[in-house]
């Protein structure tokens, strides 16, 4: 009986979006720093590859914001 062939795991890629709601939060880096650390820890733990990062300093309620 032939052994079952295993296929190698497919690579996983991630794009991260960091967002804070106010310019003050963005300039202070309070929320952005914590978000980056959390995303990078997850990606490292899961063995994924981070291919791009984006950040936005705007309210999530405004759907006319740039980059949406």
PDB file of N, CA, C and O in Angstrom, chain B, residues numbered from 101:
ATOM      1  N   UNK B 101       0.830  -1.166   0.000  1.00  0.00           N
ATOM      2  CA  UNK B 101       0.000   0.000   0.000  1.00  0.00           C
ATOM      3  C   UNK B 101       0.887   1.246   0.000  1.00  0.00           C
ATOM      4  O   UNK B 101       1.821   1.353   0.795  1.00  0.00           O
ATOM      5  N   UNK B 102       0.590   2.176  -0.890  1.00  0.00           N
ATOM      6  CA  UNK B 102       1.388   3.390  -1.015  1.00  0.00           C
ATOM      7  C   UNK B 102       1.029   4.381   0.078  1.00  0.00           C
ATOM      8  O   UNK B 102      -0.135   4.510   0.459  1.00  0.00           O
ATOM      9  N   UNK B 103       2.026   5.069   0.572  1.00  0.00           N
ATOM     10  CA  UNK B 103       1.794   6.091   1.603  1.00  0.00           C
ATOM     11  C   UNK B 103       1.143   7.326   0.980  1.00  0.00           C
ATOM     12  O   UNK B 103       1.444   7.697  -0.155  1.00  0.00           O
ATOM     13  N   UNK B 104       0.272   7.936   1.719  1.00  0.00           N
ATOM     14  CA  UNK B 104      -0.396   9.148   1.236  1.00  0.00           C
ATOM     15  C   UNK B 104       0.622  10.282   1.138  1.00  0.00           C
ATOM     16  O   UNK B 104       1.455  10.470   2.025  1.00  0.00           O
ATOM     17  N   UNK B 105       0.537  11.029   0.044  1.00  0.00           N
ATOM     18  CA  UNK B 105       1.452  12.153  -0.139  1.00  0.00           C
ATOM     19  C   UNK B 105       0.884  13.404   0.509  1.00  0.00           C
ATOM     20  O   UNK B 105      -0.284  13.748   0.330  1.00  0.00           O
ATOM     21  N   UNK B 106       1.717  14.053   1.246  1.00  0.00           N
ATOM     22  CA  UNK B 106       1.306  15.300   1.889  1.00  0.00           C
ATOM     23  C   UNK B 106       1.728  16.471   1.018  1.00  0.00           C
ATOM     24  O   UNK B 106       2.837  16.508   0.486  1.00  0.00           O
ATOM     25  N   UNK B 107       0.831  17.413   0.888  1.00  0.00           N
ATOM     26  CA  UNK B 107       1.191  18.616   0.161  1.00  0.00           C
ATOM     27  C   UNK B 107       1.722  19.638   1.160  1.00  0.00           C
ATOM     28  O   UNK B 107       1.212  19.747   2.275  1.00  0.00           O
ATOM     29  N   UNK B 108       2.739  20.380   0.761  1.00  0.00           N
ATOM     30  CA  UNK B 108       3.288  21.379   1.688  1.00  0.00           C
ATOM     31  C   UNK B 108       2.250  22.460   1.964  1.00  0.00           C
ATOM     32  O   UNK B 108       1.412  22.749   1.109  1.00  0.00           O
ATOM     33  N   UNK B 109       2.299  23.054   3.142  1.00  0.00           N
ATOM     34  CA  UNK B 109       1.335  24.110   3.462  1.00  0.00           C
ATOM     35  C   UNK B 109       1.502  25.300   2.528  1.00  0.00           C
ATOM     36  O   UNK B 109       2.617  25.644   2.136  1.00  0.00           O
ATOM     37  N   UNK B 110       0.396  25.916   2.182  1.00  0.00           N
ATOM     38  CA  UNK B 110       0.430  27.101   1.323  1.00  0.00           C
ATOM     39  C   UNK B 110       0.900  28.302   2.146  1.00  0.00           C
ATOM     40  O   UNK B 110       0.537  28.440   3.314  1.00  0.00           O
ATOM     41  N   UNK B 111       1.705  29.163   1.534  1.00  0.00           N
ATOM     42  CA  UNK B 111       2.131  30.358   2.269  1.00  0.00           C
ATOM     43  C   UNK B 111       0.935  31.265   2.551  1.00  0.00           C
ATOM     44  O   UNK B 111      -0.013  31.313   1.767  1.00  0.00           O
ATOM     45  N   UNK B 112       0.983  31.970   3.654  1.00  0.00           N
ATOM     46  CA  UNK B 112      -0.076  32.898   4.039  1.00  0.00           C
ATOM     47  C   UNK B 112       0.513  34.303   4.041  1.00  0.00           C
ATOM     48  O   UNK B 112       1.582  34.539   4.603  1.00  0.00           O
ATOM     49  N   UNK B 113      -0.192  35.221   3.414  1.00  0.00           N
ATOM     50  CA  UNK B 113       0.252  36.605   3.334  1.00  0.00           C
ATOM     51  C   UNK B 113      -0.773  37.507   4.003  1.00  0.00           C
ATOM     52  O   UNK B 113      -1.966  37.202   4.008  1.00  0.00           O
ATOM     53  N   UNK B 114      -0.310  38.616   4.566  1.00  0.00           N
ATOM     54  CA  UNK B 114      -1.202  39.539   5.259  1.00  0.00           C
ATOM     55  C   UNK B 114      -0.899  40.972   4.859  1.00  0.00           C
ATOM     56  O   UNK B 114       0.245  41.343   4.597  1.00  0.00           O
ATOM     57  N   UNK B 115      -1.964  41.766   4.823  1.00  0.00           N
ATOM     58  CA  UNK B 115      -1.867  43.218   4.685  1.00  0.00           C
ATOM     59  C   UNK B 115      -2.501  43.791   5.942  1.00  0.00           C
ATOM     60  O   UNK B 115      -3.624  43.427   6.290  1.00  0.00           O
ATOM     61  N   UNK B 116      -1.800  44.678   6.621  1.00  0.00           N
ATOM     62  CA  UNK B 116      -2.298  45.239   7.872  1.00  0.00           C
ATOM     63  C   UNK B 116      -2.793  46.664   7.673  1.00  0.00           C
ATOM     64  O   UNK B 116      -2.176  47.459   6.964  1.00  0.00           O
ATOM     65  N   UNK B 117      -3.914  46.972   8.309  1.00  0.00           N
ATOM     66  CA  UNK B 117      -4.442  48.332   8.342  1.00  0.00           C
ATOM     67  C   UNK B 117      -4.548  48.747   9.800  1.00  0.00           C
ATOM     68  O   UNK B 117      -5.235  48.101  10.592  1.00  0.00           O
ATOM     69  N   UNK B 118      -3.866  49.821  10.145  1.00  0.00           N
ATOM     70  CA  UNK B 118      -3.917  50.373  11.490  1.00  0.00           C
ATOM     71  C   UNK B 118      -4.712  51.668  11.405  1.00  0.00           C
ATOM     72  O   UNK B 118      -4.479  52.484  10.514  1.00  0.00           O
ATOM     73  N   UNK B 119      -5.647  51.859  12.326  1.00  0.00           N
ATOM     74  CA  UNK B 119      -6.473  53.056  12.272  1.00  0.00           C
ATOM     75  C   UNK B 119      -6.730  53.612  13.653  1.00  0.00           C
ATOM     76  O   UNK B 119      -6.994  52.875  14.603  1.00  0.00           O
ATOM     77  N   UNK B 120      -6.650  54.922  13.745  1.00  0.00           N
ATOM     78  CA  UNK B 120      -7.082  55.636  14.935  1.00  0.00           C
ATOM     79  C   UNK B 120      -8.112  56.669  14.501  1.00  0.00           C
ATOM     80  O   UNK B 120      -8.126  57.098  13.347  1.00  0.00           O
ATOM     81  N   UNK B 121      -8.967  57.062  15.424  1.00  0.00           N
ATOM     82  CA  UNK B 121     -10.101  57.921  15.082  1.00  0.00           C
ATOM     83  C   UNK B 121      -9.799  59.407  15.103  1.00  0.00           C
ATOM     84  O   UNK B 121     -10.479  60.184  14.432  1.00  0.00           O
ATOM     85  N   UNK B 122      -8.799  59.810  15.855  1.00  0.00           N
ATOM     86  CA  UNK B 122      -8.532  61.240  15.954  1.00  0.00           C
ATOM     87  C   UNK B 122      -7.089  61.546  15.583  1.00  0.00           C
ATOM     88  O   UNK B 122      -6.204  60.701  15.717  1.00  0.00           O
ATOM     89  N   UNK B 123      -6.871  62.763  15.118  1.00  0.00           N
ATOM     90  CA  UNK B 123      -5.511  63.193  14.785  1.00  0.00           C
ATOM     91  C   UNK B 123      -4.622  63.157  16.022  1.00  0.00           C
ATOM     92  O   UNK B 123      -3.439  62.830  15.929  1.00  0.00           O
ATOM     93  N   UNK B 124      -5.192  63.495  17.186  1.00  0.00           N
ATOM     94  CA  UNK B 124      -4.401  63.478  18.417  1.00  0.00           C
ATOM     95  C   UNK B 124      -3.877  62.072  18.711  1.00  0.00           C
ATOM     96  O   UNK B 124      -2.708  61.908  19.060  1.00  0.00           O
ATOM     97  N   UNK B 125      -4.730  61.065  18.575  1.00  0.00           N
ATOM     98  CA  UNK B 125      -4.280  59.682  18.777  1.00  0.00           C
ATOM     99  C   UNK B 125      -3.193  59.336  17.767  1.00  0.00           C
ATOM    100  O   UNK B 125      -2.206  58.688  18.112  1.00  0.00           O
ATOM    101  N   UNK B 126      -3.371  59.764  16.534  1.00  0.00           N
ATOM    102  CA  UNK B 126      -2.391  59.450  15.497  1.00  0.00           C
ATOM    103  C   UNK B 126      -1.050  60.094  15.755  1.00  0.00           C
ATOM    104  O   UNK B 126      -0.013  59.455  15.579  1.00  0.00           O
ATOM    105  N   UNK B 127      -1.051  61.365  16.174  1.00  0.00           N
ATOM    106  CA  UNK B 127       0.203  62.062  16.429  1.00  0.00           C
ATOM    107  C   UNK B 127       0.906  61.522  17.670  1.00  0.00           C
ATOM    108  O   UNK B 127       2.135  61.491  17.728  1.00  0.00           O
ATOM    109  N   UNK B 128       0.138  61.105  18.649  1.00  0.00           N
ATOM    110  CA  UNK B 128       0.730  60.540  19.852  1.00  0.00           C
ATOM    111  C   UNK B 128       1.235  59.116  19.619  1.00  0.00           C
ATOM    112  O   UNK B 128       2.113  58.641  20.339  1.00  0.00           O
ATOM    113  N   UNK B 129       0.682  58.442  18.619  1.00  0.00           N
ATOM    114  CA  UNK B 129       1.091  57.068  18.333  1.00  0.00           C
ATOM    115  C   UNK B 129       0.552  56.068  19.330  1.00  0.00           C
ATOM    116  O   UNK B 129       0.994  54.919  19.345  1.00  0.00           O
ATOM    117  N   UNK B 130      -0.389  56.473  20.161  1.00  0.00           N
ATOM    118  CA  UNK B 130      -0.907  55.603  21.220  1.00  0.00           C
ATOM    119  C   UNK B 130      -1.533  54.351  20.636  1.00  0.00           C
ATOM    120  O   UNK B 130      -1.119  53.240  20.969  1.00  0.00           O
ATOM    121  N   UNK B 131      -2.520  54.511  19.774  1.00  0.00           N
ATOM    122  CA  UNK B 131      -3.221  53.364  19.236  1.00  0.00           C
ATOM    123  C   UNK B 131      -2.449  52.634  18.155  1.00  0.00           C
ATOM    124  O   UNK B 131      -2.497  51.407  18.069  1.00  0.00           O
ATOM    125  N   UNK B 132      -1.735  53.389  17.330  1.00  0.00           N
ATOM    126  CA  UNK B 132      -1.023  52.777  16.209  1.00  0.00           C
ATOM    127  C   UNK B 132       0.072  51.822  16.683  1.00  0.00           C
ATOM    128  O   UNK B 132       0.239  50.735  16.131  1.00  0.00           O
ATOM    129  N   UNK B 133       0.810  52.235  17.699  1.00  0.00           N
ATOM    130  CA  UNK B 133       1.901  51.391  18.214  1.00  0.00           C
ATOM    131  C   UNK B 133       1.372  50.057  18.740  1.00  0.00           C
ATOM    132  O   UNK B 133       1.932  48.999  18.451  1.00  0.00           O
ATOM    133  N   UNK B 134       0.301  50.118  19.503  1.00  0.00           N
ATOM    134  CA  UNK B 134      -0.292  48.893  20.070  1.00  0.00           C
ATOM    135  C   UNK B 134      -0.851  47.997  18.967  1.00  0.00           C
ATOM    136  O   UNK B 134      -0.722  46.775  19.035  1.00  0.00           O
ATOM    137  N   UNK B 135      -1.464  48.593  17.961  1.00  0.00           N
ATOM    138  CA  UNK B 135      -2.008  47.804  16.855  1.00  0.00           C
ATOM    139  C   UNK B 135      -0.897  47.103  16.082  1.00  0.00           C
ATOM    140  O   UNK B 135      -1.013  45.922  15.755  1.00  0.00           O
ATOM    141  N   UNK B 136       0.181  47.831  15.792  1.00  0.00           N
ATOM    142  CA  UNK B 136       1.311  47.216  15.074  1.00  0.00           C
ATOM    143  C   UNK B 136       1.877  46.043  15.863  1.00  0.00           C
ATOM    144  O   UNK B 136       2.125  44.977  15.301  1.00  0.00           O
ATOM    145  N   UNK B 137       2.078  46.234  17.148  1.00  0.00           N
ATOM    146  CA  UNK B 137       2.647  45.169  17.983  1.00  0.00           C
ATOM    147  C   UNK B 137       1.747  43.939  17.981  1.00  0.00           C
ATOM    148  O   UNK B 137       2.233  42.811  17.889  1.00  0.00           O
ATOM    149  N   UNK B 138       0.451  44.151  18.082  1.00  0.00           N
ATOM    150  CA  UNK B 138      -0.496  43.037  18.103  1.00  0.00           C
ATOM    151  C   UNK B 138      -0.504  42.281  16.769  1.00  0.00           C
ATOM    152  O   UNK B 138      -0.475  41.051  16.740  1.00  0.00           O
ATOM    153  N   UNK B 139      -0.543  43.030  15.682  1.00  0.00           N
ATOM    154  CA  UNK B 139      -0.560  42.393  14.355  1.00  0.00           C
ATOM    155  C   UNK B 139       0.739  41.627  14.109  1.00  0.00           C
ATOM    156  O   UNK B 139       0.712  40.491  13.635  1.00  0.00           O
ATOM    157  N   UNK B 140       1.852  42.234  14.424  1.00  0.00           N
ATOM    158  CA  UNK B 140       3.145  41.552  14.195  1.00  0.00           C
ATOM    159  C   UNK B 140       3.286  40.307  15.047  1.00  0.00           C
ATOM    160  O   UNK B 140       3.836  39.306  14.589  1.00  0.00           O
ATOM    161  N   UNK B 141       2.802  40.348  16.274  1.00  0.00           N
ATOM    162  CA  UNK B 141       2.855  39.155  17.139  1.00  0.00           C
ATOM    163  C   UNK B 141       2.011  38.039  16.540  1.00  0.00           C
ATOM    164  O   UNK B 141       2.435  36.884  16.522  1.00  0.00           O
ATOM    165  N   UNK B 142       0.820  38.372  16.050  1.00  0.00           N
ATOM    166  CA  UNK B 142      -0.050  37.365  15.440  1.00  0.00           C
ATOM    167  C   UNK B 142       0.612  36.769  14.199  1.00  0.00           C
ATOM    168  O   UNK B 142       0.641  35.550  14.033  1.00  0.00           O
ATOM    169  N   UNK B 143       1.135  37.615  13.343  1.00  0.00           N
ATOM    170  CA  UNK B 143       1.749  37.153  12.095  1.00  0.00           C
ATOM    171  C   UNK B 143       2.955  36.263  12.384  1.00  0.00           C
ATOM    172  O   UNK B 143       3.129  35.221  11.751  1.00  0.00           O
ATOM    173  N   UNK B 144       3.777  36.672  13.329  1.00  0.00           N
ATOM    174  CA  UNK B 144       4.937  35.850  13.706  1.00  0.00           C
ATOM    175  C   UNK B 144       4.494  34.503  14.268  1.00  0.00           C
ATOM    176  O   UNK B 144       5.055  33.464  13.917  1.00  0.00           O
ATOM    177  N   UNK B 145       3.495  34.523  15.134  1.00  0.00           N
ATOM    178  CA  UNK B 145       3.009  33.283  15.760  1.00  0.00           C
ATOM    179  C   UNK B 145       2.439  32.316  14.727  1.00  0.00           C
ATOM    180  O   UNK B 145       2.635  31.105  14.830  1.00  0.00           O
ATOM    181  N   UNK B 146       1.734  32.851  13.734  1.00  0.00           N
ATOM    182  CA  UNK B 146       1.093  32.021  12.720  1.00  0.00           C
ATOM    183  C   UNK B 146       2.019  31.654  11.558  1.00  0.00           C
ATOM    184  O   UNK B 146       1.678  30.802  10.737  1.00  0.00           O
ATOM    185  N   UNK B 147       3.178  32.290  11.488  1.00  0.00           N
ATOM    186  CA  UNK B 147       4.116  31.995  10.409  1.00  0.00           C
ATOM    187  C   UNK B 147       3.748  32.641   9.077  1.00  0.00           C
ATOM    188  O   UNK B 147       4.169  32.174   8.018  1.00  0.00           O
ATOM    189  N   UNK B 148       2.965  33.708   9.130  1.00  0.00           N
ATOM    190  CA  UNK B 148       2.554  34.405   7.918  1.00  0.00           C
ATOM    191  C   UNK B 148       3.637  35.394   7.493  1.00  0.00           C
ATOM    192  O   UNK B 148       4.611  35.615   8.213  1.00  0.00           O
ATOM    193  N   UNK B 149       3.452  35.982   6.315  1.00  0.00           N
ATOM    194  CA  UNK B 149       4.358  37.005   5.804  1.00  0.00           C
ATOM    195  C   UNK B 149       3.580  38.306   5.639  1.00  0.00           C
ATOM    196  O   UNK B 149       2.567  38.348   4.940  1.00  0.00           O
ATOM    197  N   UNK B 150       4.060  39.367   6.286  1.00  0.00           N
ATOM    198  CA  UNK B 150       3.434  40.675   6.166  1.00  0.00           C
ATOM    199  C   UNK B 150       3.959  41.326   4.887  1.00  0.00           C
ATOM    200  O   UNK B 150       5.159  41.566   4.759  1.00  0.00           O
ATOM    201  N   UNK B 151       3.064  41.611   3.943  1.00  0.00           N
ATOM    202  CA  UNK B 151       3.492  42.147   2.643  1.00  0.00           C
ATOM    203  C   UNK B 151       3.248  43.646   2.502  1.00  0.00           C
ATOM    204  O   UNK B 151       3.854  44.287   1.643  1.00  0.00           O
ATOM    205  N   UNK B 152       2.368  44.220   3.333  1.00  0.00           N
ATOM    206  CA  UNK B 152       2.112  45.660   3.266  1.00  0.00           C
ATOM    207  C   UNK B 152       1.451  46.118   4.551  1.00  0.00           C
ATOM    208  O   UNK B 152       0.743  45.363   5.217  1.00  0.00           O
ATOM    209  N   UNK B 153       1.702  47.376   4.880  1.00  0.00           N
ATOM    210  CA  UNK B 153       1.075  48.003   6.038  1.00  0.00           C
ATOM    211  C   UNK B 153       0.526  49.360   5.611  1.00  0.00           C
ATOM    212  O   UNK B 153       1.155  50.083   4.837  1.00  0.00           O
ATOM    213  N   UNK B 154      -0.647  49.694   6.121  1.00  0.00           N
ATOM    214  CA  UNK B 154      -1.266  50.986   5.842  1.00  0.00           C
ATOM    215  C   UNK B 154      -1.801  51.536   7.157  1.00  0.00           C
ATOM    216  O   UNK B 154      -2.165  50.783   8.060  1.00  0.00           O
ATOM    217  N   UNK B 155      -1.840  52.856   7.247  1.00  0.00           N
ATOM    218  CA  UNK B 155      -2.425  53.446   8.447  1.00  0.00           C
ATOM    219  C   UNK B 155      -3.348  54.582   8.059  1.00  0.00           C
ATOM    220  O   UNK B 155      -3.142  55.262   7.053  1.00  0.00           O
ATOM    221  N   UNK B 156      -4.365  54.771   8.874  1.00  0.00           N
ATOM    222  CA  UNK B 156      -5.338  55.830   8.644  1.00  0.00           C
ATOM    223  C   UNK B 156      -5.592  56.549   9.955  1.00  0.00           C
ATOM    224  O   UNK B 156      -5.723  55.931  11.012  1.00  0.00           O
ATOM    225  N   UNK B 157      -5.660  57.864   9.862  1.00  0.00           N
ATOM    226  CA  UNK B 157      -6.016  58.670  11.013  1.00  0.00           C
ATOM    227  C   UNK B 157      -7.296  59.389  10.624  1.00  0.00           C
ATOM    228  O   UNK B 157      -7.265  60.508  10.111  1.00  0.00           O
ATOM    229  N   UNK B 158      -8.404  58.741  10.872  1.00  0.00           N
ATOM    230  CA  UNK B 158      -9.714  59.287  10.499  1.00  0.00           C
ATOM    231  C   UNK B 158     -10.796  58.499  11.213  1.00  0.00           C
ATOM    232  O   UNK B 158     -10.591  57.350  11.606  1.00  0.00           O
ATOM    233  N   UNK B 159     -11.920  59.112  11.372  1.00  0.00           N
ATOM    234  CA  UNK B 159     -13.049  58.445  12.006  1.00  0.00           C
ATOM    235  C   UNK B 159     -13.570  57.328  11.108  1.00  0.00           C
ATOM    236  O   UNK B 159     -13.666  57.503   9.893  1.00  0.00           O
ATOM    237  N   UNK B 160     -13.898  56.209  11.684  1.00  0.00           N
ATOM    238  CA  UNK B 160     -14.482  55.105  10.925  1.00  0.00           C
ATOM    239  C   UNK B 160     -15.894  55.412  10.460  1.00  0.00           C
ATOM    240  O   UNK B 160     -16.432  54.698   9.613  1.00  0.00           O
ATOM    241  N   UNK B 161     -16.504  56.458  10.997  1.00  0.00           N
ATOM    242  CA  UNK B 161     -17.855  56.849  10.597  1.00  0.00           C
ATOM    243  C   UNK B 161     -17.879  57.631   9.297  1.00  0.00           C
ATOM    244  O   UNK B 161     -18.945  57.799   8.705  1.00  0.00           O
ATOM    245  N   UNK B 162     -16.729  58.115   8.835  1.00  0.00           N
ATOM    246  CA  UNK B 162     -16.674  58.939   7.624  1.00  0.00           C
ATOM    247  C   UNK B 162     -16.280  58.081   6.440  1.00  0.00           C
ATOM    248  O   UNK B 162     -15.104  57.756   6.274  1.00  0.00           O
ATOM    249  N   UNK B 163     -17.261  57.703   5.600  1.00  0.00           N
ATOM    250  CA  UNK B 163     -16.941  56.844   4.465  1.00  0.00           C
ATOM    251  C   UNK B 163     -16.405  57.638   3.267  1.00  0.00           C
ATOM    252  O   UNK B 163     -16.195  57.070   2.195  1.00  0.00           O
ATOM    253  N   UNK B 164     -16.184  58.941   3.441  1.00  0.00           N
ATOM    254  CA  UNK B 164     -15.589  59.754   2.379  1.00  0.00           C
ATOM    255  C   UNK B 164     -14.099  59.970   2.627  1.00  0.00           C
ATOM    256  O   UNK B 164     -13.460  60.743   1.914  1.00  0.00           O
ATOM    257  N   UNK B 165     -13.550  59.303   3.618  1.00  0.00           N
ATOM    258  CA  UNK B 165     -12.147  59.536   3.957  1.00  0.00           C
ATOM    259  C   UNK B 165     -11.228  58.975   2.865  1.00  0.00           C
ATOM    260  O   UNK B 165     -11.582  57.995   2.209  1.00  0.00           O
ATOM    261  N   UNK B 166     -10.057  59.584   2.664  1.00  0.00           N
ATOM    262  CA  UNK B 166      -9.112  59.116   1.652  1.00  0.00           C
ATOM    263  C   UNK B 166      -8.656  57.681   1.930  1.00  0.00           C
ATOM    264  O   UNK B 166      -8.493  57.293   3.087  1.00  0.00           O
ATOM    265  N   UNK B 167      -8.459  56.927   0.910  1.00  0.00           N
ATOM    266  CA  UNK B 167      -7.934  55.580   1.048  1.00  0.00           C
ATOM    267  C   UNK B 167      -8.950  54.501   1.306  1.00  0.00           C
ATOM    268  O   UNK B 167      -8.615  53.316   1.311  1.00  0.00           O
ATOM    269  N   UNK B 168     -10.205  54.900   1.523  1.00  0.00           N
ATOM    270  CA  UNK B 168     -11.235  53.894   1.801  1.00  0.00           C
ATOM    271  C   UNK B 168     -11.540  53.177   0.581  1.00  0.00           C
ATOM    272  O   UNK B 168     -12.384  52.281   0.586  1.00  0.00           O
TER     273      UNK B 168
END
